[in-house]
Amino acid sequence: MSYNKMAKIYDQLMDHVSYDDWVKFLTKILEEKNLQIEKIVDLGCGTGEITIQLAKRGFDVTGVDKSEDMLAVGSHKSIEQQVLITWIQQDIRHLSGFKQVDLFVSFCDVINYITKEADLLSVFQTVYHSLNEEGYFIFDVHSMNYVSKKLTSHTFAEVTDEITYIWECVAGENVGEMYHYLTFFTKKKNNVYERFMETHHQRTWDVNQYKQFLKKTGFTKIEFYGDFTLDKAISQKMYDRIFILAKK
């Protein structure tokens, strides 16, 4: 996964996605828990759509992403919109330099890109030690049901005047593991199209495994919510996207 060429067209590809849903859900959680949050770190922030929205709501936000190209797009947008954000290029599997953070967020199934148990534990452990004593971590993942029923063994495609893509999702060796094979055609000058390909590797675990991983790294209270609602996701079969809230 590189996101190098894809960074330039990412916002066009994701134009149909309502990032407001994540921000509104987070706001509901903060209100329900009566949390006083100032400092937020957005892990896997991409081009900064959610990061910028959070900053506009008055939070002190840092956006972290592995891709320099994605961060460049986010930085450009934040300057245009006159929003102050700290942008940091880091692989979230090897986070460093964060202290006394009130809240870590990681949205849009970023955590599903952590495909090895050891790496996932490393992320959780670093987040835990970077939080203040009453800090929280909230992230979302694909449910097992969504992966098996709606992603793997399916092919998706979209055709527009500017961008065409073909997306094939193939199951991996492990339960909940998948590979996304994407082929893009982007329009250049004189109606010539450039073709490039990307492979994305993801994995999800059962909610009880996520709970075990989080507890193993020190988190105490862990809650699950389904599909942008405050419904407690006891059974992940009912939902496509699971939100996990963990308290230090």
Helices and strands as residue ranges (DSSP letters): H 6-13, H 20-33, E 39-43, H 49-56, E 60-65, H 68-80, E 86-89, G 92-94, E 101-106, G 110-113, H 117-130, E 131-142, H 144-146, I 147-151, E 154-159, E 163-171, E 177-187, G 189-191, E 193-203, H 207-216, E 222-226, G 236-238, E 241-247
